[in-house]
Amino acid sequence: MHILVADDDLPSVKLTSFLLEEAGYRVLKAYDGPSIMQSIEQSLPDLVLLDVSMPKTNGFDVCRQIRRTSDVPIIFLTARSQLQDRVTGLQIGADDYLVKPFEPSELLARVEAVLRRRNSDMLNPSSRLSQGNITLDPVEHKVLFSDGRIVELTPLEFRLLYYLMKNSGRVLSTSQILSKVWGYDYEGESNLVAVYVRRLRSKIESEADAPKHVITVRNLGYKFEA
């Protein structure tokens, strides 16, 4: 898995990168807000370790920017230890907050825990997910409508709809969908997502050509509307 280390402190980046690489992760590096956003867009990391105090744009603002377009897990890794900083970090969308200096074993444990939760939640949903008049049954891969209708999906169709519904209201790019639904190492045609979106619409939309739930956002991707 790829982990993006985002920090303007070069010694800290070097140390953190060494720990992660020794544990078997591949490391990407970024040193300011613009380069962080570029790395996330181009490289689709599996996790971001983000410092708060950085030039140009602080880590809190970067986290807010990330959350507008991506659900990538974020762990704040920072020397700012005030309670309000921790609260702010978690409220704006971070998955965890670790204060420097830290023990290497604790960092690796936090990383493993966040990735384990994300992978378990995304690839093996165990509880029903409801948005608006639609409920997903992860056991039988069925869509349950509030009016009593039931639609069966293939496992891949289910994972696609689950991912969209889990991020209801958020625009997800084709690259994000390919990465999360088809797998980290998938190398396929980008129109694959469009094909499956059409199949999904034919099953869950009352009018596939005028969808109300799985919406295309031109030049950006797709989003689910409850």
Secondary structure, DSSP 8 states (H G I E B T S, - for coil): -EEEEE-S-HHHHHHHHHHHHHTT-EEEEE-SHHHHHHHHHHH--SEEEE-SS-SSS-HHHHHHHHHHH----EEEEES---HHHHHHHHHTT-SEEEESS--HHHHHHHHHHHHHHHHHHHHS--S-EEETTEEEETTTTEEEETTS-EEE--HHHHHHHHHHHHTTTS-B-HHHHIIIII-TT----THHHHHHHHHHHHHH-SSTTS-SSEEEETTTEEEE--
